[in-house]
Amino acid sequence: MFLHGFPEAAFVWDALLLHFARPENGGYRCVAPNLRGFEASTRPAEVGAYRARHLVQDIAALIAIEGGPLACLVAHDWGGAVAWSLANQRPELTRKLAIVNSPHPATFLRELTSNPKQQQASAYMNFLIRPDAEVLLREDGYRRLFAFFTSWGGAPWLTEELKERYRAVWDASLTGGLNYYRASPLRPPRPEDPGAAGVTLPREMVTIVIPTLVLWAMEDVALPPELVDGLGEFVADLTLEKVPGATHWIVHERPEFVAERIGAFLAQ
């Protein structure tokens, strides 16, 4: 099962679904849902409906429908936030976990609270929770949202056809995606909002016991490499691979590489 992030949707995994469904690559039954609030998925109006416990319950229920446990839960960005929580709370639901540039909650909390570099890198979160964020993001044909992709390395993969797919997602469900940020306290502290500084995560809420692969693109501007420092303290069976020259959008930039590394992890 593959979980997407913001500002994306399930279609970003299409190439990997096809790859792992082929008999020579395992012949897996592959599922990539739209997370709550995205595209054609259910889009509750209340911000509280996007808190972590509800998102985890969604995926746990879907795994039950699919007859779990999963061979592997693969996730990126916000999908990774859900996957880390599910792996902690319901480890029996997946045999393995593969995370692509999505910070572990303990290291993210540490960096947001104490590291000015991460606070600056995550400052966009405080923009996305603004009540007028939808209006501002829709200006000039989603200029600011497309800059999420293009300002971190040019994004030659972002074709006109792909842009149209993104516009369709944003036309339908921009508020749902923004509500993930509004519902989470993990954001840079401000004078009027303690954000991450007001959060405490007990050790039992951040420990991962299942075998875990973390692929970390080292040129991720929003999620700097310090986020994987000390990760082994919380993940008992960790395979960490740092990927030079790739950005947050590594799934688009190097899909064959991502598929190969996940395949190798599955074969272990």
Secondary structure as UniProt FT lines:
FT   STRAND          2..3
FT   TURN            6..7
FT   HELIX           10..13
FT   HELIX           14..21
FT   HELIX           23..25
FT   TURN            36..37
FT   TURN            39..40
FT   HELIX           47..50
FT   HELIX           52..65
FT   TURN            66..67
FT   STRAND          73..76
FT   HELIX           78..89
FT   HELIX           91..93
FT   STRAND          97..100
FT   HELIX           105..114
FT   HELIX           116..121
FT   TURN            122..123
FT   HELIX           124..128
FT   TURN            131..132
FT   HELIX           133..150
FT   TURN            151..153
FT   TURN            156..157
FT   HELIX           160..183
FT   TURN            191..192
FT   HELIX           195..198
FT   HELIX           203..205
FT   STRAND          212..217
FT   TURN            218..219
FT   HELIX           225..228
FT   TURN            229..230
FT   HELIX           231..233
FT   STRAND          238..243
FT   TURN            244..245
FT   TURN            248..249
FT   HELIX           250..253
FT   HELIX           255..267
//
